[in-house]
Amino acid sequence: METHGSFSSFRAYVRALSKTPTRLLSRAGSVSTTFEEMSRVRARSGSDMEKSLRWFDLVGLGIGGMVGAGVFVTTGHAAKTSAGPAIVLSYAVAGICALLSAFCYTEFAVDMPVAGGAFSYLRVTFGEFAAFLTGANLVMDYVFSNAAVARSFTAYLGTAIGVSTTEKWRITVSGLPNGFNEIDFLAVGVVLVISLCICYSTKESNVLNMVLTSIHLAFLLFIILVGFWRGDWKNFSKPSDPKNEDGFFPFGISGVFNGAAMVYMSYIGYDAVSTMAEEVKNPTKDIPIGVSGSVVLVTIIYCLMAASMSKLVPYDAMDGEAAFAAAFRGSDGWDWVSNVVGVGASFGILTSLLVSMLGQARYLCVIGRSNVVPTWCARVHPKTATPLNASALLGLLTAAIALFTDLGVLINLVSIGTLFVFYMVANAVIYRRYVSVGTTNPWPTFSFLLSFTLTSLIFTILWQFAPRGKPKAFMLASCTIVAVALIKIFNFFVPQARKPEFWGVPLMPWIPSISIFLNVFLLGSLDKPSYVRFGYFSILVVLVYVLYSVHASFDAEEGALLLQKNLLTYPGEKDDASLKV
């Protein structure tokens, strides 16, 4: 009997071990266990973050995070090479794309008002590995982009006061390779000062953001008014060189979408607002207004700036790197406006840097709560009520990269991780609406998401590489019909498993599906170095996860506790039914 009992216990152990991962996966889709798990994970930070933000604070943070250096850099290049005067429509298209992604973020943020944004949403939907892969890429994109923005602050501040940045404020080291040989101590100083601000207090950081954003918006309004006042409407249809294509669409309708892919970079930053959800007083009301409202306002600002630029200078005469500043150089009595543009861009850089560094710290804090990186990163300081360790660590890393890495090297490393996360969040919204673990079959939803992504990818490849002509138009139209048919069939045959209690994405599944398509389309416009970086870094992330994170993570800990409970409570063969999910 004793031998039989030992054998039964061993069999129970094996069955518990094999069923534990499945049970853990099922918990990700359960609403009741989600909040219980989030509370336990959040406790790893020690002190709670202070709930001090309202909807107008979130709008300010969203505007501050988006309206940075991007619009000053991308407008001229996109108009000159892709869209022409129709760059105004490119910004509108990119704004719609950003708004659709913002809707997806908002549903999650209202339902799960915790710090960490996309990492938290993906973890409870697709599991820990998918969340860690996307979250790690997003954190590194934040670090790279913040380092790039800090170095561009030096350049724009030099423009504002008429100083040659390379000669006066950067030290060239001849022994280092090009792209890494210009030491920028001013960029490092800016990063460290902002790091101290966000370590001290979220409330005070928000006040600083409001002040900087207000000053920046005043400069933008000035640039818009001067552009419309000094410009000429004929520039919307006449190039400076008669040999170039004329009209409002010199590059055709396709140029509008290619331009949208370029200027979409200027909208990246609204996702940082969702990472602040744990510090919002009334998430169900404040988050939808804060996230969506900031995207709408920024879209209006960008369209007005693009229109004023197009009225001021013919598209083929725009400066590809600093269109707004260059537009006034050499103008009779108006050279001083280029200095004003430099000042305005400098304030915009500071606000976007502040909001981005707030967001990156909260991403790392929540990743630390799950133990996939050391829990030290998750600690919230009891006096400041901020993720002090994460803020300090990422601030030092950003400063180190900004010290020596050129803007041109960094800019290729920024977009792909962010767009990939936007794509994943849109998929997660659909999956969470239509799948309830244990009660619904997930495969119809998985099949739809996979088929729709594949159709979007084929459309993107055809758009980018197929030669112009009727065959291309026919194939693109066919892909569009297939995509619409997939949505209609899925919507008709697969019922929603749950409805959001407070706020949900409207017109489900159309809006997140369109968001999936647009993010795939924009991913297709990125260059080869972006994908190389994404590939190498993703391999590194997988290795870290396999060698460290999977053994130390919250899910692994929960699995061990569950296994121990099963062995202690159900040692015999008679209780095997308890092991069922």
N, C-alpha and C positions, 0 to 999 in steps of 0.2 A: 504493500500500500504506500509505503514511504517513497519507494522508487517511482511508482505511478504518479504520486503527487508531485515529485520533482520534475518528472517528464511533462506533466500538465502545466506546471508553472513555466517551464521552458517554452512550451508551445504558446502559452499566453504571452510570454515576453516577445516572441518572434512576431506574433500577430499584432501586438500593440505597437511594436517598432515599425511594422509595415503600414499600419493604418494611421499613425500619428501625422505624417505629412499631409495626408488627404484631409484629415480633420482640421489641421491648421489652415489649409487652403480654403476649406468651407467657411471658416470664420471670417475670411476677408469679405465675403459677400453678405454677411449677416448684419443687419442694421443694429440689432440689440447688442451684439458683441462688439461692434465697431466702436461705440462710444465708451464701453467698458475698457476696451483695449487702449483707446486713445488716452483715457484718463490715467491708466497705469503707466503708459509710455511717457506722458507729459510729466509725471511725478519724478522722473529721472533728472529733470532740470532743477529740482529743489524748489526754489522760489518761483512764484507765478510772475508772468509779465504783466505790467500795469495796463489796465483797460482805459486808455485815455484818448482814443481816436474816434472822431465822428465822420459823417459822410463828406463834409467839406474838407476835412483833413486828408481823406483818401483821394478826393479829387485833386487837391494840391500836390499830394505825393505822386499821383499818376501823371499829372502834367509835368512835374519836375523830373520824373524818371524818363519821360519820353522826349520832351523838347530840350534836347542837348545839342551836341555838335553835329548830329546826323543830318538834320535838315540843311545846315550850312554846307556840308560836304557833298551830299548826294544829289541835291537839286540840279546843280549845273551839269554834272556828269551824265545824269539820267536824261535831262532835256537835250543835251548836245548829241548824245549817241543813240538814244532809243525813242524818245517820245516827242521831242520838239515842244511847241507851246501846249500840246495836250498833256504835258506833265501835270497840269491841274487835275485832269481826270485820273492820272496814274496815282496821285495822292488819295483821291477819292476811293479808287478801287482798293488800294492798300489799307485805307481806313476801314472799309467794309470788312475786309479779311480780318483785321485786328479786332473789330467789334464782334464778329462771330466767335473768334477764339475767346474773347473776353466773356461772352455769354457762358461758354463751357466752364471757364474758371469760376465764374460767379456762382453757378449751381453748386459746385463742390464747396466753395468757400462759405456759402450760407449754411449748407448742410453740415459741414465739418469745420467750424470756426477755430482752426488751430494754425499755428505757425508752420511754415514749411511748404506751403503751396503745392506744386505739382508732385513733389515727393510723397507727401501725405496722401494725396488723391490716388496716385498710382499704386501705392502700397496696399491700400484697402481694396483696390479693384483688381489689379493684375498680380499682386504679390510683391515680395521684397526684392527679388532680383531685378525685375523690370524697373521698379522704383529707384533702386540703387544705380543702375546703369544710366538712366535718364537724369537723375538728380546729380550724380557726379559730373556728368558732362555739362549740366547747366551751371554748377558751381564754378567749374573751370572757365566756362564762357564768360561768366560774370567777372572773374579775376582778370582774364585777358582783356575784356572790353573796358574794364575800369582802368587797367594800366594804359590802354590806348587813349582813353579819354583824358587821363591825367597828363600824358605827354602832349596831347593836342591843346590842353590848357596853356602850356608854356608857349606854343606857337601862336595862339589867338591873343594871348596877353601881350606878346611881342608886337603883333599887328596893331593892337589898340594903342600902344604908346610909341610905335615907330622904331622898335629895336629889332635887329637881326638876331633871331633866336639862336641859330647855329653858332654864330660868332661870339655872342655875349653870354648866353645863359647855358650853353651845353659845352661839355669838355670832350673833345675828340681824342680817343685812345688809338693810336696807330696799330698796335699789336693785335687788336680784336677784329674779327671779320665784319664786313659791311652789314649794316642792319643791327649790329650789337655793339657798335663802337662809339656811340654818342651818349655820354653820361649826363643824365638830366636830374639834378638835385632838386630843382623847383617842383617837378612832378612828384618826387618822393615826399617832399615837405607837404604838398597839398593832400596826398593820400593819408599821411600820418595825422595831420590836423583833423581831417574829417573822421578818421578812425577814433580819435579821442572824443569827438562830439557824439558819435553813435554809441560809444561805450558808456558815456556819462548818463544819457537819458534819451528815451524815445520821444518824450514830450518836447524837450528842448530841441532835439533834432528836427522835429516836425515844425516848430516855430521858426527855426533857422531856414528850413526848406520853404516855408511860406514867404518869408522875407525875400530870399533869393529869387524864388519863382515870380513874385510880384514885380521885382526890379527887371527880371528877364523879360516878362510879358510886356512891360512898358517899352523896352527896347525893340521888341518884335513889332509892336503896334507902330512905333516910329518908323521902322524899316518898311512896313506895309504901306503906310500913308505916303512916305516919300517916294516909294516905287510907283504908286498909282498917280501921284502928282507929277513926277518928272517923266514918266513913261509915255509911250505912244502906242495907241491901239493897233497901228499897222504892223507892229512887231509880232502880233499874234498870227499873222499870215505871210509876212514878207521876211525872208532871210537877208542877212547882210551881203551874202554872195549870191548873185542871180543864178549861178550854176547849181546851187543846192535846191533840193525840193522845197516848194512853198506850200502854203496852206496851214490849217490848224493841225492836220494829221500828216506831217511830212514823212513819217515812217509807217503810216497806216494804223489800223486798229491794233495789230499785233504789237506795234511799238508802245501803245498805252500799257499793255500787260507786261511787256519786258521792262518798261520803266517802273511799273508797280513793284515788280520783283526787286528792283534796285532800291527804291525808296522805302520799302517795307522795313529796312533796317532802322529807319527813323522812328518807328512805332514800338520797337522792342524796349520794354521797360514797364509796361502796364502790369505785367505778371508779378512784378515786385509788390504791387498793392495787395495781392492775395496772400502773400507771405506774412502780412501784418494782421491777418484775421483774428489772431489770438488776442490782439491788443485793441480791438474795436468794441465800443460800448454796446451797440445794438446791431449785430451782424446781419440780421434778416432785412433790415432797412438800409443800413449804411453801406454795406458792401455792393449791392447792385447799383446804387446811385454812384458810388465812388469809382468803381471799375468802368462801367459803361459810360458814365458821364465824362470821365477824363478822356476816354478814347474819342468820343464825339467832339468834344471841345478841341482836342489836339488836331483832329481831322480838319475842322473848320480853319484853324490857324494855319495849318500846312497848305491847304488849298489857296488861302489868301496870299500867303508868302510866295507860292509858286506862280500865282497870277501876277503879282506885282513884279516878280523877276522877269516873267515872260513879256510884260508890257515895257519893262525898262530896257531890255537887251534882246536882240534877235537870237533865236536859239543857237544858231551856228557860230555866234560870237561870244557865247558864254564861256567863262573860265571853268574848266572841268573840276577844279579842286576847291576854289573859294569864290563862287560866283557872286555872292552878295557883296563881299568886300571889293572884288575886282570891278564890279559894275560902276563904282564911283571914282575909281582911280583915273586920273587924267581928265576928269570932268571939271569944267570951269567953275571954280569956287566951291566944289563939292567933294574935294579929297577928304575933308574931315569926316564925312559920313562913313568912309571905310574904317576909320578908327572907331566910330560908334558901333559899327557892326562887330568889330573885334571885342569891344567891351561887352556887348550883348551876348555874343557867343561864349565869352569867358564865364559870365554868370550862368548861362545855360549849362555849361560843362560842370560847374560846381553843383548845381541842383541835381543833374542826372547822376553825378558821381555819388552824391549823398544818398539818394534813394536806392541806387544799385547796391551800395555797400550795406545799407540797411537790409535789403533783400537777401544778399548773399550770406550774411551772418545767420539769418533765420533759417535758410535752407540747411546750412551746415549744422545748426543747432538741432533741428529735427532729425537729420540723418544720424547725429550722435545719440539721440534718444533711442533709436532702434539698435544701437550697439554695433552697427555695421562699420562705424569708425569709433575710436575711443570715446567713452561717455564723457570724458573731460570736455569735449567740444559742446556738450549739451547744457553745461551748467549755466544757470541764470543767477547773476549776482544779487544777493538779498537787498542790498542798498540801492543799486541803480535800476533793478528790475529789467536788465538787458542781458542778452547772451554775450557776456563779456569775453569769454575765452574764444568763442568763434569769431567775434568781431576783431579781436586783437590778432589772432592767427592769420585770418584772411587779409587784414590790413597790412601786416608785415609782408605776406607773400605778394600782394598787389604792388606794394612799394618796391620790392626787390625786382620784380619784372619791369616796372615802369622806369627803373633806374637806367637800364642799358638797352632795352629792346625797342627798336624803331616802330613807329606807327604803321608803316607799310607791312611789316612782318606780322604784327598783331591783328590787323583788320581782317586778314584771311582766316583767322582762327575763331571768329566770334559767332557767326550766324547759325551754323548747322545744328549745334546742340540745342539752341533755343527753339528753332523751327521743329526739330524732332520732338521736343517736349510738348509743344503746342499740338502737334499731330497726335501724340499719345494721349493727351488729355481729352481731345475730341473723341477718340475711340473709347476712352474710359467712360465718358458720359453716356454714350449709347449702350455700352455693355452693362453699366450699372442700372440703367432704366429698364432693360429688357431681360436681365438675368437675375434670378434670385436663387442662390445656391441651395440645393436640396428640393426645390419645388419646380424649377423650370430647366429645360434642356439648353445648355449654353451653345450647342453646336450651330443652330441656325444663325445666332448672332455672330459667332466667330466666322462662319462661312460668309455672311454678308460683309463684315468688316474686311476680310481678306480679299473678297472679290471686288469690292469697291476700291480698295487701295490699289489692287492690280490694274483695274480699269483706269484709275487716275494716273498711275505710273505710265501706262501705255500712251495715254493722251499727252502726257508731258514729254515723253521721248519723241513722239511724232511732231509735237510743236517745236521742239528744239532742233531736230536733225533731219526731218523729212523736207525735201525740196518743195518750194512753192508751186502751186498749181491745183487743178481740180482733184487729182488723186489725194493730195494732202487734205483738202477741204472735206472730201468724202469720208476719209478715215477719221478725221476729228469729229465730224458730225455723227458717225457711227458710234464712236466711243461715248459721246454725249448721250445718245439715245440709250445705250446699254446702261450707263450710270443712272439715268433717270428711271429706267425700268427696274433696276436693282432696288432702288429706294422704294418705288411703288410696291413691288412684290413683297419686300421685307415689311413694309408698313401695313400691308393688307393681311399677311399670314401670321405675323409674330406680334402678339399683344404685349403691351408694357407690363412688366412684373411689379413695378412700384411707381408711385407718383411722388414728387417732392412735396414736403409738408409746407414749406414756406415760399420758395422761389425756384423755378425751373426754366430750362431753356425752352423757349416757345417753338412751335412747329416741329416737334420731334418726329422723325429723325432727320428732317431736311437741313436744319441749320448746322448741327455738328457734322453732317455728311459733306455739306458745302465747305465747311472749315477743313475737313480732312483733305478734300480735293485741292483747295487753295494752298494748304501747307505743302502737300506733295508737289504741286506745281512750282511753288517758290523754291523748294529744295532742289528741283531740277535746274534752276538757274544759277546755282552756286558753282564755283570753280573747283578744279581738281584738288588743289592743296587743302581745301576745306574737308573733302572726303578722306584724304590721306590722314589728316589730323584726327578726324573722327574715328577712323579705323584703328590707328595706333593707340589713341587714348582709350577707346572702348576695350581693346585687348588688355591694356594695363588694368582697367577697372575690373574686368572679368577675373584676372589673376588675383587681384586684391580680394575680391569677393570669395573666390575658391579657397585661397590660402589663409585668409583671416576672417572675413566678415561672416561667412556662412556658419562658422563655429562659435562666434561670439555674439551673434545677433539676438535680438529680442525674440524672434520666431524660434530660433534654436533653443533658447532658454525655456520658452513656453513648451516646446516639444519635449524637453527633458523632464519638466515638471509634470506634463500630462502622462508621459511614459511611466514615471515613478508612481503617480496616482493610480494608474491602471494596474501596475504590478502589485501595489500594496492592497488595493481594494478588491481586485478580481484575480487572486492567485490561481484559482482553479478553472477547470475546463467548463464548469457549469455556468460561469458568468461571461462566456465569450460574447454573448449578444450585446453586452455593454460596450464592446469595442466598435460597434457599428457606428458609422457617421449618421 
